[in-house]
Amino acid sequence: MTPTDAYVISRILSTEDPLEDSLSVSTSFRQVAQQLSLLPLEARIGAWDGFLRGRPDRDAIGKAVADAGPSGPAPEVTPPLRPANLADIRKVMAKSQWVWKGYIPSARISGIAAFEGVGKTRLAIDLAYRIWFALPWPDSQPPTFFERTPTLWVCADGQQDDLVQAAQALGLPDQAILFNTTPPEPYGGTELDAAEDRQRLEAFISQERPGLVFIDTLTNATSYDLCRATENKAMMTPLRDIAQRTQTTIIPLLHLSRDGQALGRRIKGITRTILQLDCPNPDDTGRLRLWVSKSFAKKPPDLGVTMSDSGNTYDFNPPTPPESGKQGRPPETREKAKQFIRDALTTQNDRIGNEMAIECERANDLSAKTFWRAVDEMVSAGELVKDGGKGTGKQVVLHLIRRDPETTPDSPSDSGQDP
């Protein structure tokens, strides 16, 4: 018999208690408590004595009921554990599913991806500027944060000085940009491998309530190999949990692989959306395209981006790759060189450029100059990547970018990592 059993039955035997008093009694005594509650008060003692006669532990039970006393306080009851349900999730989930509708979800891992030097950090600082001053989002959707909401940064690339200059140019005050470190070590807090690093990050998020958390860049914030399933999970799952517990979106800034994927498909499994920034028209280097390359929802419109020190401007007319009809047909010899490069690298990728130039000259009677011009045009078009070359001490190696069909979050190729 539990203390609650003894207390409730003591009250039933001595007062006109309603039936619900018996509902908190354990299973062993619930039926007898309910039956006693249905009897007139004067008949309950007799019925209770009859119940005790059939119990070998009647003396202990009787003493427990007598000691409980009906006038004393009810014993504290620890409710039994139960599984969480949708109502529990609804209590803590963000009021809105989106921070920036269609582009950045609430309380999740999102991502900003681009090739090195295209403008990931400049896009992030522009978003921080809009959040602090409660300005509309780039597509003119209304702001979702109160004015003077800061952003929190993990500066894994060591770009703290660059952020100081960018914030000054935008008119952002010092309090608008927070770092995952303390004042005595302003250049610290750049790694997230250790549990104490992540605990500090979560503590700062809970304390300061930033609009977004940027990890710039994810590659340099960890020593884990994010292309391996187990190591990717070890790094990203704790960050996902922090985002959910604090109801704050965490945005890693991601380098693209040679084939234009954000660190392969494994990183896509943990991110709910990935914003990708690229320069599709090399003849218009001042204009960029911002688009959602991966999403769990309907993808929003692509945006055109023009970057400047005083802030970015956006439009709904993103740049596109140049059309051959508008640019004039390239020389026939250069087209032959391009086709030779495609065919050769499809057979064997990652080849030394000088060796291919010699083969191209022998096979097509084309000069090395024509070959390298074709290479430069393919690089500008995003079809080819050059590694090495002048100043590196290594020969130029050419890599053909193979365009894989776009996969969806539910496709088999995106599996292997829980979202």
LINRA-V434753 format. One record per helix or strand of 3 or more residues. SS is the DSSP state (2 for helix, 1 for strand). FROM is the first residue (numbers start at 0). TO is the last residue. If there is no record, write none. Layout:
# LINRA-V434753
ss=(SS;SS)
from=(FROM;FROM)
to=(TO;TO)
This chain:
# LINRA-V434753
ss=(2;2;2;2;2;2;1;1;2;1;2;2;1;2;2;1;2;2;1;2;1;1;1;1;2;2;2;2;1;1;2)
from=(2;18;26;40;57;85;97;108;119;150;159;173;176;182;194;211;217;228;248;264;272;286;302;312;323;331;352;367;383;393;411)
to=(13;23;37;52;67;91;99;113;131;153;169;175;178;184;207;215;220;245;255;269;277;294;305;314;326;346;363;379;388;399;413)
